[in-house]
């Protein structure tokens, strides 16, 4: 992930951004483990709803301190917000919770490591961003790690 995200590219690193990403990663990992242990009996949409409420409550103090007054939203903003709510929050998180339920938290988390590559790929396809050698090296490392973790589980199940 460090290779794909460009942290090792020599570009100055925004420490605030790294800290926010680290906090988000820890929250996501904690939520994954909590759902697998405590929320497995909840319907997926209900779990998704409560997870979204918890996230909103957790971010409220930050929004109150660092937030800006709301401006009249443009059509592009409304389309983006609709996409974030329906596709990312409801769709993506529901899919994530189903994956945890089907394959387990550790397997789902292993596949989650492919997200940086898909972000780079979408940036290439939609925005015309160039693909770098570091992107391919990063995805190769991730795939090798995935193969090592999933093959170990498959072999354990076969025995």
Protein Blocks (a to p, Z undefined) as FASTA:
>chain_A
ZZmnommnopacdfklmmmmmmmmmmmmmmmmmmmmmmmmpcfklmmmmmmmmmmmmmmm
mmmmmmccdddddfklmmmmmmmmmmmmmmmmmmmmmmmmmnojklmmmmmmmmmmmmmm
mmmmmnopacdfklmmmmmmmmmmmmmmmmmmmmmmmZZ
